[in-house]
Amino acid sequence: MADEDILIEKADGIATVTLNRPHRLNALTSEMIQVGLPAMWAGLQEDPKVKVVIFTGAGERAFCSGMDVKEAAASPDWGQQRQPSSGGGARLTARHNRFTKPVIAAVNGICSGGGLMFVSDSDISIAAENATFFNPGVAIGQMATFAPITWTRWVPFQALMRMSIVGGKERLSAEDAKGFGMITEVVPPDRLLPRAREIADMIAQCSPTAVRMVKRTLWEAMEFNLEDAHANGVRIMGEFRGHPDMTEGPRAFAEKRKPNWVED
């Protein structure tokens, strides 16, 4: 994998990850899938200075178009290499890698195929006005279903089914995607990264431990019925009970100062 295929910039507790293959619509090579992305998530997880991650694509045309189809076409055993597990046997996204810090997807153009997983598996997703969302899998003999499966938890079923079986002949606009709950906000292209940084900065000012606990609670809630989800939330709250941030937060508020959060 070329070192410049995945760029990472860090500042003020925020890491900005950029897929950097604009000439290929930021498509993913097999090496990025198997090596580069898992290593990237592991490194950011271990960095105590990183509190929030922004995930985006280079250029103005595409966020991520999924796997590099030309590379796949050159590999006669591509279909046999892929394993029937989360992400096709790979660990592409934050959720696949059990990444505990919040992730904001900033969709800057075409988002298709496997690229949809970076949106479905992020904690907050926003998009530029020129962003489009589609799933061409079945048109090229593939089953791109992992993002739609995740989205069944909160996106209308027929919208997912239609996207998944028309083979990319139709594209959802950013406003369509917002209407279906796939993203939370649509902004002009030149406001995409600044807006993502504004949101990330708001998160970075909060208790990092509390943020991670809330993220864990809500993602795990989708695996339970409502009663069990509440019970699981109580268990996680029990883990947080007694943490110094629980005292520091109210004290800082009363004293009208910035909290001194514990860096776990």
URJO-V730234 format. One record per pair of residues at least 12 apart in sequence whose ideal C-beta (glycine too) atoms are under 10 Angstrom apart, sorted by the first residue. I is the first residue (numbers start at 1). GAP is how many residues later the second one is. Records with the same first field share a line. If there is no record, write none. Layout:
BEGIN
I: GAP ; GAP
END
This chain:
BEGIN
1: 28 ; 29 ; 30 ; 31 ; 32 ; 33 ; 34 ; 35 ; 36 ; 38
2: 18 ; 19 ; 27 ; 29 ; 30 ; 34
3: 17 ; 33
4: 14 ; 16 ; 17 ; 54
5: 13 ; 14 ; 15 ; 16 ; 19 ; 21 ; 23 ; 24 ; 26 ; 27 ; 31 ; 32 ; 53
6: 12 ; 13 ; 14 ; 15 ; 22 ; 26 ; 30 ; 31 ; 33 ; 34
7: 12 ; 13 ; 33 ; 49 ; 51
8: 32 ; 35 ; 36 ; 39 ; 42 ; 45
9: 45
10: 34 ; 37 ; 39 ; 40 ; 43
11: 38 ; 186
12: 37 ; 39 ; 40 ; 185 ; 188 ; 189 ; 192 ; 193
13: 35 ; 36 ; 37 ; 38 ; 39 ; 88 ; 187 ; 188 ; 190 ; 191 ; 192 ; 195
14: 35 ; 36 ; 37 ; 38 ; 39 ; 40 ; 90 ; 182 ; 183 ; 185 ; 186 ; 187 ; 189 ; 190
15: 25 ; 28 ; 29 ; 32 ; 34 ; 35 ; 36 ; 37 ; 38 ; 39 ; 40 ; 86 ; 88 ; 185
16: 36 ; 37 ; 38 ; 39 ; 40 ; 88 ; 90 ; 177 ; 180 ; 181 ; 184
17: 20 ; 23 ; 24 ; 27 ; 36 ; 37 ; 38 ; 39 ; 40 ; 77 ; 86 ; 89 ; 101
18: 36 ; 37 ; 38 ; 39 ; 40 ; 41 ; 88 ; 90 ; 175
19: 13 ; 17 ; 18 ; 36 ; 37 ; 38 ; 39 ; 40 ; 43 ; 44 ; 45 ; 46 ; 96 ; 99
20: 37 ; 38 ; 39
21: 36 ; 37 ; 38 ; 41 ; 43 ; 44 ; 47
22: 35 ; 36 ; 37 ; 38 ; 39 ; 40 ; 87
23: 35 ; 36 ; 38
24: 38 ; 41 ; 44 ; 45 ; 46 ; 47
25: 32 ; 34 ; 36 ; 37 ; 38 ; 39 ; 40 ; 41 ; 43 ; 44 ; 84 ; 85 ; 86 ; 87 ; 90
26: 30 ; 31 ; 32 ; 33 ; 35 ; 36 ; 37 ; 38 ; 39 ; 40 ; 42 ; 82 ; 83 ; 84 ; 85 ; 89
27: 30 ; 35 ; 37 ; 38 ; 39 ; 40 ; 41 ; 42 ; 43 ; 44 ; 45 ; 83 ; 85 ; 86 ; 87 ; 88
28: 36 ; 37 ; 38 ; 39 ; 40 ; 43 ; 62 ; 64 ; 85 ; 86 ; 87 ; 90
29: 38 ; 39 ; 41 ; 42 ; 43
30: 37 ; 38 ; 41 ; 42 ; 45 ; 48 ; 51 ; 52 ; 60
31: 40
32: 35 ; 36 ; 58 ; 60
33: 34 ; 35 ; 49 ; 54 ; 55 ; 56 ; 57 ; 58 ; 59 ; 81
34: 47 ; 55 ; 56 ; 57 ; 58
35: 55 ; 56
36: 56
37: 50 ; 53 ; 54 ; 55 ; 56 ; 57 ; 59 ; 60 ; 81
38: 52 ; 53 ; 54 ; 58 ; 59
39: 52 ; 58
40: 13 ; 15 ; 57 ; 59
41: 12 ; 50 ; 51 ; 52 ; 53 ; 54 ; 55 ; 56 ; 57 ; 58 ; 60 ; 62
42: 49 ; 55 ; 56 ; 57
44: 50 ; 53 ; 55 ; 57 ; 59
45: 49 ; 52 ; 53 ; 54 ; 55 ; 56
47: 54
48: 160 ; 215 ; 216
49: 214
50: 51 ; 154 ; 158
51: 50 ; 51 ; 149 ; 150 ; 152 ; 153 ; 154 ; 155 ; 156 ; 157 ; 160 ; 161 ; 210 ; 212
52: 49 ; 50 ; 51 ; 52 ; 71 ; 72 ; 144 ; 145 ; 147 ; 148 ; 149 ; 150 ; 151 ; 152 ; 153 ; 154 ; 156 ; 159
53: 41 ; 46 ; 48 ; 49 ; 50 ; 51 ; 52 ; 69 ; 70 ; 147
54: 48 ; 49 ; 50 ; 51 ; 52 ; 68 ; 70 ; 72 ; 138 ; 139 ; 142 ; 143 ; 145 ; 146
55: 38 ; 39 ; 48 ; 49 ; 50 ; 51 ; 52 ; 63 ; 64 ; 66 ; 67 ; 70 ; 141
56: 48 ; 49 ; 50 ; 51 ; 52 ; 53 ; 62 ; 70 ; 72 ; 136 ; 137 ; 140
57: 48 ; 49 ; 50 ; 51 ; 52 ; 53 ; 54 ; 58 ; 61
58: 50 ; 51
59: 49 ; 50
60: 48 ; 49 ; 68 ; 70 ; 129
61: 47 ; 48 ; 49 ; 69
62: 45 ; 46 ; 47 ; 48 ; 49 ; 50 ; 53 ; 69 ; 70
63: 42 ; 43 ; 44 ; 45 ; 46 ; 47 ; 48 ; 49 ; 52 ; 53 ; 55 ; 56 ; 64 ; 65 ; 68 ; 69 ; 70 ; 129
64: 28 ; 41 ; 43 ; 44 ; 45 ; 46 ; 47 ; 48 ; 49 ; 50 ; 51 ; 52 ; 53 ; 54 ; 55
65: 44 ; 45 ; 46 ; 47 ; 48 ; 49 ; 50 ; 69 ; 71
66: 26 ; 44 ; 45 ; 46 ; 47 ; 48 ; 49 ; 50 ; 51 ; 52 ; 69 ; 70 ; 71 ; 74 ; 76 ; 78 ; 81
67: 15 ; 21 ; 23 ; 25 ; 46 ; 47 ; 48 ; 70 ; 73 ; 75 ; 77
69: 44 ; 67 ; 71 ; 73
72: 68 ; 69 ; 70
73: 67
78: 63 ; 64
79: 62 ; 63
82: 60 ; 61
84: 59
85: 61
86: 31 ; 35 ; 60 ; 63 ; 64
87: 27 ; 30 ; 34 ; 59 ; 60
88: 26 ; 29 ; 54 ; 55 ; 56 ; 57 ; 58
90: 24 ; 27
92: 22 ; 23 ; 25 ; 26 ; 29 ; 54
93: 12 ; 21 ; 24 ; 25 ; 26 ; 27 ; 28 ; 29 ; 53 ; 54 ; 57
94: 23 ; 24 ; 27 ; 28 ; 29 ; 121 ; 125
95: 22 ; 23 ; 25 ; 26 ; 27 ; 28 ; 51 ; 55 ; 124
96: 21 ; 25 ; 50
97: 24
98: 118
99: 22 ; 24 ; 113 ; 116
100: 108 ; 109 ; 111 ; 112 ; 113 ; 115 ; 116 ; 119 ; 164
101: 22 ; 102 ; 103 ; 107 ; 110 ; 111 ; 114
102: 20 ; 21 ; 22 ; 97 ; 98 ; 101 ; 102 ; 104 ; 106 ; 109 ; 110 ; 112 ; 113
103: 15 ; 18 ; 19 ; 20 ; 21 ; 22 ; 97 ; 112
104: 18 ; 19 ; 20 ; 21 ; 22 ; 80 ; 91 ; 92 ; 93 ; 95 ; 96 ; 99
105: 12 ; 13 ; 14 ; 15 ; 16 ; 17 ; 18 ; 19 ; 20 ; 21 ; 22 ; 77 ; 78 ; 79 ; 91
106: 13 ; 16 ; 18 ; 19 ; 20 ; 21 ; 22 ; 25 ; 77 ; 81 ; 86 ; 87 ; 88 ; 89 ; 90 ; 91 ; 93 ; 94
107: 12 ; 15 ; 18 ; 19 ; 20 ; 21 ; 23 ; 24 ; 25 ; 26 ; 67 ; 70 ; 75 ; 76 ; 79 ; 85 ; 89
108: 18 ; 19 ; 20 ; 22 ; 23 ; 81 ; 84 ; 85 ; 88
109: 18 ; 19 ; 21 ; 22 ; 23 ; 80 ; 83
110: 20 ; 21 ; 22 ; 23 ; 24 ; 61
111: 14 ; 16 ; 20 ; 21 ; 22 ; 23 ; 24 ; 36 ; 60 ; 61 ; 63 ; 66 ; 71 ; 72
112: 20 ; 21 ; 22 ; 23 ; 24 ; 25 ; 32 ; 51 ; 56 ; 59
113: 21 ; 22 ; 23 ; 24 ; 27 ; 29 ; 31 ; 34 ; 55
114: 21 ; 23 ; 28 ; 30 ; 32 ; 33
115: 18 ; 19 ; 20 ; 29 ; 32
116: 17 ; 18 ; 19 ; 21 ; 28 ; 30 ; 31 ; 32 ; 34 ; 35 ; 47 ; 48 ; 61 ; 66
117: 27 ; 29 ; 30 ; 31 ; 32 ; 33
118: 29
119: 12 ; 14 ; 28 ; 31 ; 32 ; 58 ; 63 ; 64
120: 26 ; 27 ; 28 ; 29 ; 30 ; 31 ; 32 ; 33 ; 34 ; 35 ; 62
121: 25 ; 26 ; 29 ; 98
122: 61
123: 80 ; 88 ; 91 ; 92 ; 95 ; 96
124: 59 ; 60 ; 61 ; 72 ; 75 ; 76 ; 79
125: 52 ; 53 ; 56 ; 57 ; 58 ; 59 ; 60 ; 71
126: 48 ; 52 ; 57 ; 58 ; 59 ; 60 ; 61 ; 65 ; 66 ; 67 ; 69 ; 70 ; 73
127: 46 ; 47 ; 48 ; 50 ; 51 ; 55 ; 56 ; 57 ; 58 ; 59 ; 60 ; 62 ; 65
128: 46 ; 58 ; 59 ; 60 ; 61 ; 62 ; 63 ; 64 ; 65 ; 67
129: 44 ; 45 ; 46 ; 57 ; 58 ; 59 ; 60 ; 62 ; 63
130: 43 ; 44 ; 56 ; 58 ; 59 ; 62
131: 40 ; 41 ; 42 ; 43 ; 44 ; 46 ; 47 ; 52 ; 55 ; 56 ; 58 ; 61
132: 38 ; 39 ; 40 ; 41 ; 42 ; 44 ; 45
133: 14 ; 30 ; 37 ; 38 ; 39 ; 40 ; 41 ; 43 ; 44 ; 47 ; 49 ; 50
134: 29 ; 30 ; 32 ; 33 ; 34 ; 35 ; 36 ; 37 ; 38
135: 12 ; 13 ; 25 ; 27 ; 28 ; 29 ; 30 ; 31 ; 32 ; 33 ; 35 ; 36 ; 37
136: 30 ; 31 ; 32 ; 33 ; 35
137: 26 ; 27 ; 28 ; 30 ; 31
138: 26 ; 27 ; 28 ; 29 ; 30
139: 26 ; 27 ; 28 ; 29 ; 30
140: 27 ; 28
142: 25
143: 21
144: 19 ; 20 ; 24
145: 15 ; 19
147: 13 ; 16 ; 17 ; 35
148: 12 ; 13 ; 15 ; 16 ; 17
149: 15
150: 72
151: 12 ; 13 ; 29 ; 30 ; 31
152: 70
153: 28 ; 66 ; 68 ; 69 ; 70
154: 26 ; 27 ; 28 ; 68
155: 22 ; 25 ; 26 ; 27
156: 23 ; 24 ; 25
159: 13 ; 17 ; 18 ; 20 ; 21 ; 22 ; 23
160: 20 ; 22
163: 13 ; 14 ; 17 ; 19
173: 13
174: 12 ; 13
184: 15
185: 14
203: 12
205: 53 ; 54 ; 56
206: 39 ; 43 ; 53 ; 55
207: 33 ; 36 ; 37 ; 38 ; 39 ; 41 ; 42 ; 52 ; 54 ; 55 ; 57
208: 37 ; 53 ; 54 ; 55 ; 56
209: 30 ; 31 ; 34 ; 35 ; 36 ; 37 ; 52 ; 53 ; 54 ; 55
210: 30 ; 33 ; 35 ; 36 ; 39 ; 51
211: 50
212: 28 ; 52
213: 20 ; 23 ; 24 ; 26 ; 27 ; 30 ; 32
214: 19 ; 22 ; 26
216: 16 ; 17 ; 20 ; 23
217: 12 ; 13 ; 15 ; 16 ; 17 ; 18 ; 19 ; 20 ; 23
218: 15
220: 12 ; 13 ; 15 ; 16
221: 12
243: 18 ; 19 ; 21
244: 16 ; 17 ; 18 ; 20
245: 14 ; 15 ; 16 ; 17 ; 19
248: 12 ; 13 ; 14
249: 12
END
